[in-house]
Amino acid sequence: MSTKADGFFKRYRYPDWLETHSRVVGAIAGALVAARRGGASKIDSDAVILAAYLHDIGRSPLIAGDPRDHNLLSGLVLAAEGLDRCVELARRHAIYTVLDPELAPRTAEEKLVYVADRRGGQTVESLEERAQDTARRNPRYAAEIERAIPLARAIEREVFADVSFGPDELAEKVG
């Protein structure tokens, strides 16, 4: 799947840090998808993994300066690229979206991408470490991020209930 994402990374001129983060989030999503239990609801695995790789395309330097939140821009770019199955998964991935009923992740696919991003920085991190780092880098969202953590934990529990390993094992499963 990363081969398809590679073309987007190049075309949208991802800086190294963004490409690394996107690869980590994609790998996390891949591990979560691969370990889903047989009784879990059916998901579009290909869309989940591709959306996880491309969830931050709205951070591309090509659209720098647009005042809209990056998750909304990501949805717009993916729609323009004809990746309709990835649009909502990207729009709903930011940590603070859980606070907005219009943007909160609703489906198993959206929640999986949300959790993959909650756990993927430059490496696999705990939800709390990742949230603190995000708040440090985006101080204008710090209060929303703090309020979102308990809701993000609940979504993480929901996603991992459908997976054959626990959150503490994620780093070793991603490799």
QUIUR-V820546 format. One line per field, one symbol per residue. burial: # if it has 24 or more other C-alpha atoms within 12 Angstrom, else .. A space follows every 50 residues. Layout:
# QUIUR-V820546
burial=???
This chain:
# QUIUR-V820546
burial=.#..#..##..#.#...###################......#.###### ##########........##########....#.###############. ..####.#####################.######........###.##. ###.##.###.##...#..##..#.
